[in-house]
Amino acid sequence: MKTKSNSKRYITVLTLSIVMICIFVSCNGQKLDETVQQAYELRMNGQADSAKVLLEQVISDDSNNAAAWFELARTKQHIGLGNPRELVSVMEDVQQFAQNAVDNKPSNVIYQYYKANVDFFNLYVAMRNEDFSAEFKKASDSYKSVLNLKPDYHDAKLALIELYAMVPPEMGGDASIAEIYVQELEAIDIVYGAKAREIIMPEDADYVEFWKAIAEKQKNNAEVYEALGKIYLYNENIEEATKAFEKAISLNSDKNVLHVDLGKYHLMQAGRDSELLISLAPQVESEFEIYLKSQPEPIKPLKAFVIGQLANVYFRKGDKEAGSKLKEEAKLLDPNYSKAFGTPSQILFAPPNEISRVHNFFFRPF
């Protein structure tokens, strides 16, 4: 499986704001929490900068407001994705804000899981250094803290398996620990167990047959068909990947974002070859357009992200006029839409009081 081997190789309305701020000054604690929800809604409607102003005022009034620190961390990350060149430095603040949320409410597993994901991101960045063992310990300890709060948070255990399986032993990795976690998940849940086992399977294993066998046992599980589709993508079998993704979406319409993965697959195939991109552009555009018109309707930050990706396709094809028009459309939806290639994680967009059942592999493109 080419991608996995590569992974191991490179383990690589100001007015509205002012009005609301005036209201917040005299708010009590309960009202401040309602304000955090308002800030979240602002961000989901393309006003992350205004949300940031509101949350900073909340924290100025009450520096112990864990919910405000949590949402400020996510807002800062959201804004940072709009400028990838500054994202690494921004993530230092995000990490501290997430830590502040955890420190002020250590029993909240939502805050702890988000912080763990931030710690994993910072570990991933640190892997360019000779020694990143401290970052590994921080990330692994964070996920263990999640499991201490909620032992059945299987997504956190998947992250630990990835950490221990993919990071070199001299930096903290340990294949035997990964195996223990895998067996624990296999004993509890067939799908999570399969996801766990896949992480540590040998590179020459038949991943397609592995997931097809799981699909025979779990015929109506969208997660299984998503996993099978991604294996087909890694094997460069776009036809079968599309079939598997369509099955996943038919079982769970929230999986419509898989159309974005199909579009990005074609973009990756084109690489930096502008001539090849021209021939693959129709497939990219088709998948992105299907997603944009799908139900449930994509949230504005993700809609803007995909339109921004489309804009880049047109720019690369040499159609600056169409590219510029799409770029402006994306900015109208969300001025801070992500400029990164990877689809922003749903953990950024889940309601602030909702446990996020999301696990994103850091060492894979999909």
ZIBEL-V893223 format. One record per helix or strand. SS is the DSSP state (@ for helix, = for strand). FROM is the first residue (numbers start at 1). TO is the last residue. If there is no record, write none. Layout:
# ZIBEL-V893223
ss=SS from=FROM to=TO
ss=SS from=FROM to=TO
This chain:
# ZIBEL-V893223
ss=@ from=2 to=10
ss=@ from=14 to=24
ss=@ from=29 to=44
ss=@ from=48 to=61
ss=@ from=66 to=81
ss=@ from=84 to=104
ss=@ from=109 to=126
ss=@ from=133 to=149
ss=@ from=154 to=166
ss=@ from=169 to=171
ss=@ from=175 to=188
ss=@ from=190 to=200
ss=@ from=207 to=217
ss=@ from=222 to=234
ss=@ from=238 to=251
ss=@ from=253 to=270
ss=@ from=274 to=292
ss=@ from=300 to=317
ss=@ from=320 to=333
ss=@ from=346 to=348
